[in-house]
Every structure is written in C-alpha cells, then in structure tokens.
Amino acid sequence: MRVLVTGGAGFIGSHFVQSLLGGDGPGPRPTAVTVLDKLTYAGNRANLAEVAGDPRLRCVWGDIRDAALLDRVVPGHDLVVNLAAETHVDRSISGPDAFVQTNVLGTHTLMRACLAARTPRVVHVSTDEVYGSIATGAWTEDAPLDPSSPYAAAKAAGDLIARSYARTEGLPVIISRCGNNYGPRQYPEKIIPLFVTRLLDGLPVPLYGDGGNVREWIHVRDHCRAVRTIAAAGEPGEVYHVGGGRELTNRELTDRLLRACGAGADMVRHVTDRKGHDRRYRLDGSRLWALGFTPAVPFEEGLAGTVRWFARNRGWWEPLVERAAPRREEAAR
C-alpha cells in the first residue's frame, strides 16, 4: 500500500507518518509513504527526524494548491490523507486569507487531483469547530455546520467541497472530525505548548476571559489511530467523529499545567476574550467506536508525557519561540 500524507511535516501529520511507518494502528503497513508539505511556519523537517532514515519515506516540499505538482505526486497512491491546513484560530482572525487559500482552494485542488488519478481511498481530516458551539450534549455527524471563526468556516467549506466530490463524482472520500489534539511537537501557539513553554521559562500564561470555555482533548497518537481506523474501515462519503476525549474548561486545563510545571496561580494573567470564542465543543464518537476504535491514552498520562517532552526538548521549541517572540509576548498581555 502506498500512502500520501499532505501536511505530513506538521504536528498531527508527522505523528501520522510515524504511525504508518511504525505500524501503530489498524490496516496494513505501507510499502511507501509520501509526505507533501509546504513547510509553513508550522511545518518542520525536524518533526520527521525519527523516521527520516526509513527507506519507505519520500518527502516533497510543495503546496496542495499547486495543481501541476499534485498531478505528478498523487497518481500511484492507494490512500491519500489530507492533513494540510492552516489551523490557528487567532491567526485566522488577524489574517484569514491564508486559511481560505489552503483550507478551501487547497482542498478543492487536492480532490480534483485525486479524482483524476482515480485514488482508491481519500480521508479528509477536519475539526469539531465547524459546528460552532454546543451548550449541552454532543454533536452527531448530521449536525448542521455553524462555524464561528474564519478558520472554522474555511474548514467547513473544505469539508463540503470534499463531500461534493463524493456525491457528484463518486470519489471515495471520507471526512473525519476531531476535537483538540495535544502531544509532543505541537507548535507553541496552541494553549498546551504555549503555556508549558512559558511556564518552563518562568513566564506568566494568558488565559482568555473567565477560563470557562470547554474543549474535548485527545492525544495525537489516539487521533492517528482513529484516522487509520477510518481509512481501513470507514464508509466512503461518510463523516466520522473522533470523540471520547477528556472534557475540561480552559481553567481546569490551566490548573493541571500549573501543577505539572511546578507553578502557582500567580502565573495566570486573565486577558480579553477572543472574538467569537465558542463556549463548548463535544463530539459523539459512537459511529467510529462501532468500527472498533477507542482512545488508549489516559489524559493525565498523556499530559504528563507531553510536559516532559517539552522540558527535555528545548532544542526543538526554543528556536520557534524566539522566531515568534512578538506574537508570543502579545498573547501574554
């Protein structure tokens, strides 16, 4: 089996490539894995260091909006997994153009290339944020899309484009939607690596509003196993939720990070809430569970391991923090 992973040098993408090459999950181990990545600020060759010597791995540095490149790269693959995306909500508010370009136009260009190449199976990876906010209960896969941020709107548009190729052209594409991921190598703009790296440097952390926003957390390794399950057993044209994660308010998460880093409550700075900040997300994962998937990494264990990884790998994140210093300091105000 030959697999193409777009966005394969990013946080989730690089873990997914490791999962494929290491056999962590259902389905056959691939004979070849191709990574296609634009290497934006969040894409990093170092993320693939652990598998760089695997003879099955091939890396192509390019943009999924480049139709000519895709026409050369996509043919011959048995599975395409689309993890190429702009993902940070705050960046989408201050600069939405890149999100529309990558998440909408990029998805369209990729789907068109997969159709031309008659790719046997495509998994388009999306997010719970396409639904907006839910006060109680959990979303099922047929819930209406109601995105709040430019990021979420662009992902919702990409989902609809992918599904249109399934319905109109018969492209065997499956959509997965997941909650908040965490784990090693997450770019230090997201809440867990941002707070951990700041606390390790003895700096305060910025908590939006009252800290009552609720998110569902799943370890990146579990997310990768879920995508492999969907790729192996999912029904083309369907949507699957990667649910079953740990539900926490941002304040509860912050308290756990403070304890893990040996810091006190005095290190928290309450800052003005983000515009359009959704209050709560929650996914019903029963459709995926019926395929045999359940999360395997307990949250407390996964969070402790993530904090240890950042504490032991300053050489990975310190250059990223230095490069993003003005944005990082602005977030702390």
Phi, psi and omega per residue, in radians:
M1 nan 2.307 3.109
R2 -1.894 2.243 -3.039
V3 -2.131 2.338 3.004
L4 -1.877 2.226 3.117
V5 -2.054 1.904 3.053
T6 -1.438 2.505 -3.036
G7 1.244 0.455 -3.019
G8 -1.298 -0.100 3.069
A9 -1.786 0.103 3.085
G10 -1.505 -2.989 -3.094
F11 -1.080 -1.143 -3.120
I12 -1.186 -0.717 -3.094
G13 -1.019 -0.762 -3.122
S14 -1.185 -0.638 3.064
H15 -1.158 -0.627 3.119
F16 -1.166 -0.697 3.088
V17 -1.083 -0.760 3.075
Q18 -1.054 -0.705 3.128
S19 -1.082 -0.760 3.135
L20 -1.090 -0.885 -3.050
L21 -1.260 -0.473 -3.134
G22 -1.613 -0.128 3.119
G23 1.335 0.418 -3.122
D24 -1.545 1.493 3.128
G25 2.507 3.007 -3.102
P26 -1.288 2.916 3.122
G27 1.584 2.851 -3.108
P28 -1.221 2.633 3.026
R29 -1.273 2.348 -3.049
P30 -1.249 2.631 3.028
T31 -1.452 -0.373 3.127
A32 -2.711 2.466 3.073
V33 -2.233 2.183 3.059
T34 -1.880 2.257 3.027
V35 -1.776 2.244 2.991
L36 -2.032 2.083 -3.070
D37 -2.586 2.411 3.126
K38 -1.371 -0.268 -3.073
L39 0.988 0.969 2.968
T40 -1.238 -2.975 -3.127
Y41 -0.991 -0.519 -3.087
A42 -1.620 -0.155 3.068
G43 -1.607 2.402 -2.955
N44 -2.572 2.086 3.088
R45 -0.970 -0.583 -3.116
A46 -1.099 -0.393 3.124
N47 -1.125 -0.375 -3.110
L48 -1.794 0.189 -3.043
A49 -1.010 -0.655 -3.067
E50 -1.190 -0.357 -3.120
V51 -2.090 0.125 -3.044
A52 -1.038 -0.507 -3.110
G53 -1.523 -0.008 -3.122
D54 -1.266 2.151 -3.088
P55 -1.138 -0.242 3.120
R56 -1.412 -0.218 -3.030
L57 -1.615 2.315 3.042
R58 -2.279 2.335 -3.132
C59 -1.995 2.322 3.061
V60 -2.148 2.112 -3.113
W61 -1.661 1.842 -3.089
G62 -2.948 3.120 -2.965
D63 -1.850 2.347 3.120
I64 -1.223 -0.142 3.028
R65 -1.435 -0.144 -3.101
D66 -1.489 1.659 -3.041
A67 -1.075 -0.699 -3.127
A68 -1.123 -0.693 3.100
L69 -1.123 -0.784 -3.131
L70 -1.102 -0.629 3.124
D71 -1.115 -0.388 3.078
R72 -1.565 -0.604 -2.985
V73 -1.540 -0.717 -2.992
V74 -1.164 -0.773 -3.058
P75 -0.986 2.481 3.101
G76 1.675 -0.136 3.118
H77 -1.615 2.467 3.127
D78 -1.516 -0.396 -3.124
L79 -2.527 2.328 3.008
V80 -2.070 2.209 3.097
V81 -2.015 2.051 -3.059
N82 -1.649 1.792 3.059
L83 -1.996 0.158 3.129
A84 -1.369 2.072 -3.106
A85 -2.902 2.619 2.839
E86 -1.485 2.315 -2.921
T87 -2.233 -0.187 -2.991
H88 -1.581 2.073 -3.035
V89 -1.013 -0.805 -3.110
D90 -1.008 -0.726 3.114
R91 -1.146 -0.595 -3.130
S92 -1.200 -0.473 3.110
I93 -1.318 -0.716 -3.114
S94 -1.446 -0.410 -3.112
G95 -2.668 1.370 -3.007
P96 -1.313 -0.279 -3.005
D97 -0.998 -0.789 -3.104
A98 -1.091 -0.535 -3.123
F99 -1.230 -0.722 3.096
V100 -1.164 -0.738 -3.116
Q101 -1.073 -0.882 -3.066
T102 -1.380 -0.862 -2.985
N103 -1.343 -0.440 3.139
V104 -1.808 -1.136 -3.111
L105 -1.108 -0.695 3.124
G106 -1.082 -0.742 3.104
T107 -1.099 -0.766 3.113
H108 -1.038 -0.795 -3.112
T109 -1.107 -0.700 3.124
L110 -1.170 -0.781 -3.138
M111 -1.081 -0.701 3.121
R112 -1.105 -0.702 3.123
A113 -1.168 -0.696 3.114
C114 -1.130 -0.672 3.104
L115 -1.111 -0.795 -3.131
A116 -1.110 -0.611 -3.113
A117 -1.499 -0.069 -3.090
R118 0.944 0.827 3.124
T119 -1.071 2.240 -3.052
P120 -1.172 -0.440 -3.075
R121 -2.741 2.354 -3.130
V122 -2.338 2.327 3.026
V123 -2.065 2.111 3.111
H124 -1.793 2.011 -3.021
V125 -1.594 2.193 -3.076
S126 -2.239 -2.760 -2.919
T127 -2.447 2.712 3.046
D128 -1.201 -0.293 -3.063
E129 -1.184 -0.233 3.125
V130 -1.150 -0.306 -3.088
Y131 -1.556 -0.180 -3.060
G132 1.501 -2.229 -3.085
S133 -2.224 2.569 3.123
I134 -2.256 2.210 -3.045
A135 -1.287 -0.759 -3.129
T136 -2.450 2.866 3.088
G137 1.256 -2.715 -3.073
A138 -2.540 2.597 3.100
W139 -1.293 2.431 2.883
T140 -1.672 2.988 -3.033
E141 -1.183 -0.278 3.126
D142 -1.701 0.185 3.095
A143 -1.135 2.547 3.137
P144 -1.185 2.549 3.084
L145 -1.392 2.314 -3.082
D146 -2.588 1.073 -3.010
P147 -1.199 2.609 -3.117
S148 -1.802 -0.694 -3.054
S149 -1.755 2.804 3.022
P150 -0.991 -0.636 3.072
Y151 -1.030 -0.923 -3.093
A152 -1.113 -0.669 3.127
A153 -1.128 -0.707 3.128
A154 -1.172 -0.672 3.084
K155 -1.169 -0.709 3.105
A156 -1.067 -0.731 3.117
A157 -1.110 -0.719 3.084
G158 -1.088 -0.688 3.095
D159 -1.060 -0.773 -3.108
L160 -1.168 -0.648 3.075
I161 -1.104 -0.809 3.132
A162 -1.041 -0.784 -3.131
R163 -1.160 -0.574 3.117
S164 -1.127 -0.612 3.092
Y165 -1.187 -0.562 3.081
A166 -1.199 -0.785 -3.039
R167 -1.367 -0.695 -3.067
T168 -1.489 -0.717 -3.022
E169 -1.859 -0.167 -3.104
G170 1.336 0.296 3.082
L171 -1.120 2.235 -3.085
P172 -1.354 1.200 -3.110
V173 -1.835 2.436 3.111
I174 -2.109 2.456 3.137
I175 -1.883 2.295 3.018
S176 -1.994 2.522 3.093
R177 -2.274 2.257 -3.033
C178 -2.213 2.779 3.033
G179 -1.440 -2.797 -3.089
N180 -1.213 2.208 3.070
N181 -1.595 2.704 2.988
Y182 -2.585 2.839 3.118
G183 2.588 -3.113 3.124
P184 -1.055 2.607 3.023
R185 1.257 0.302 3.053
Q186 -1.369 2.327 -3.065
Y187 -1.033 2.353 -3.004
P188 -1.353 0.871 2.924
E189 -2.039 -0.351 3.104
K190 -1.389 2.772 -2.889
I191 -1.029 -0.795 -3.072
I192 -1.167 -0.955 3.129
P193 -1.176 -0.532 3.082
L194 -1.095 -0.864 -3.101
F195 -1.180 -0.748 -3.103
V196 -1.110 -0.831 -3.099
T197 -1.167 -0.621 3.082
R198 -1.153 -0.791 -3.130
L199 -1.138 -0.644 3.079
L200 -1.118 -0.474 3.091
D201 -1.604 0.080 3.129
G202 1.302 0.448 -3.110
L203 -1.877 2.661 3.118
P204 -1.246 2.837 -3.123
V205 -2.029 2.501 -3.105
P206 -1.624 2.084 3.139
L207 -1.899 2.107 -3.103
Y208 -1.151 2.355 2.994
G209 0.924 -2.331 -3.129
D210 -1.566 0.010 -3.141
G211 1.314 0.197 -3.062
G212 -1.571 0.010 3.114
N213 -1.153 2.356 -3.019
V214 -1.873 2.308 3.089
R215 -2.295 2.726 3.120
E216 -1.838 2.112 -3.002
W217 -1.877 2.331 3.096
I218 -2.393 2.416 -3.131
H219 -1.161 2.493 -3.089
V220 -1.027 -0.558 3.133
R221 -1.143 -0.661 3.074
D222 -1.182 -0.688 3.106
H223 -1.042 -0.739 3.135
C224 -1.107 -0.724 3.083
R225 -1.096 -0.639 3.122
A226 -1.138 -0.770 3.140
V227 -1.118 -0.670 3.089
R228 -1.135 -0.645 3.080
T229 -1.113 -0.779 3.133
I230 -1.103 -0.739 3.134
A231 -1.109 -0.636 -3.077
A232 -1.413 -0.633 -2.951
A233 -2.264 -0.064 -3.108
G234 -1.238 2.754 -3.131
E235 -1.620 2.160 3.117
P236 -0.950 2.445 -3.118
G237 1.533 -0.125 -3.096
E238 -1.713 2.912 3.052
V239 -1.997 2.425 3.107
Y240 -2.246 2.320 3.081
H241 -1.584 2.326 3.011
V242 -1.659 1.438 -3.094
G243 -1.814 -2.972 3.101
G244 1.595 0.226 3.110
G245 -1.427 -3.052 -3.111
R246 -1.587 2.189 -3.133
E247 -1.616 2.159 -3.113
L248 -2.494 2.566 2.910
T249 -1.295 2.781 3.093
N250 -1.093 -0.521 3.097
R251 -1.193 -0.749 3.104
E252 -1.102 -0.731 3.101
L253 -1.089 -0.757 3.134
T254 -1.057 -0.745 3.126
D255 -1.043 -0.708 3.122
R256 -1.166 -0.672 3.125
L257 -1.213 -0.638 3.084
L258 -1.065 -0.807 3.139
R259 -1.122 -0.743 -3.106
A260 -1.124 -0.495 -3.114
C261 -1.757 0.092 3.121
G262 1.166 0.597 -3.102
A263 -1.989 2.783 -3.139
G264 -1.768 3.022 -3.115
A265 -1.113 -0.335 3.128
D266 -1.188 -0.155 3.134
M267 -1.535 0.032 3.142
V268 -1.681 2.301 3.039
R269 -2.054 2.035 3.075
H270 -1.330 2.230 -3.098
V271 -2.115 2.854 -3.141
T272 -0.987 2.350 -3.074
D273 -1.094 2.642 3.094
R274 -1.196 2.532 3.092
K275 -1.094 2.367 3.085
G276 1.123 0.505 -3.030
H277 -1.264 1.949 3.108
D278 -1.075 2.471 -3.043
R279 -1.420 -0.745 -3.035
R280 -2.626 2.448 3.014
Y281 -2.134 2.550 3.025
R282 -2.851 2.293 -3.104
L283 -1.923 2.429 2.957
D284 -1.517 1.981 -3.065
G285 -1.741 0.287 -3.003
S286 -1.141 -0.550 3.134
R287 -1.119 -0.703 3.096
L288 -1.276 -0.656 3.124
W289 -1.045 -0.556 3.133
A290 -1.143 -0.323 3.076
L291 -1.528 -0.038 3.079
G292 1.844 0.095 -3.124
F293 -1.607 2.380 2.886
T294 -2.483 2.517 3.102
P295 -1.059 2.498 -3.076
A296 -1.968 -0.266 -3.053
V297 -1.761 1.909 3.073
P298 -1.032 2.473 -3.033
F299 -1.034 -0.805 -3.096
E300 -1.068 -0.707 3.119
E301 -1.172 -0.782 -3.133
G302 -1.146 -0.684 -3.139
L303 -1.178 -0.747 3.110
A304 -1.063 -0.740 3.116
G305 -1.139 -0.616 3.109
T306 -1.158 -0.781 3.114
V307 -1.077 -0.758 3.109
R308 -1.056 -0.703 -3.113
W309 -1.081 -0.797 -3.140
F310 -1.167 -0.618 3.108
A311 -1.141 -0.561 -3.075
R312 -1.653 -0.083 -3.031
N313 -2.261 0.881 3.098
R314 -1.052 -0.550 -3.139
G315 -1.101 -0.379 3.103
W316 -1.430 -0.808 -2.982
W317 -1.687 -0.397 -3.104
E318 -1.069 -0.729 3.076
P319 -1.081 -0.595 3.120
L320 -1.207 -0.686 3.122
V321 -1.153 -0.744 3.136
E322 -1.110 -0.671 -3.133
R323 -1.182 -0.557 -3.091
A324 -1.798 0.393 -3.013
A325 -0.977 -0.823 -3.134
P326 -1.060 -0.774 3.125
R327 -1.134 -0.674 -3.128
R328 -1.111 -0.781 -3.138
E329 -1.215 -0.597 3.088
E330 -1.094 -0.685 -3.138
A331 -1.135 -0.414 -3.093
A332 -1.487 -0.176 -3.104
R333 -1.428 nan nan
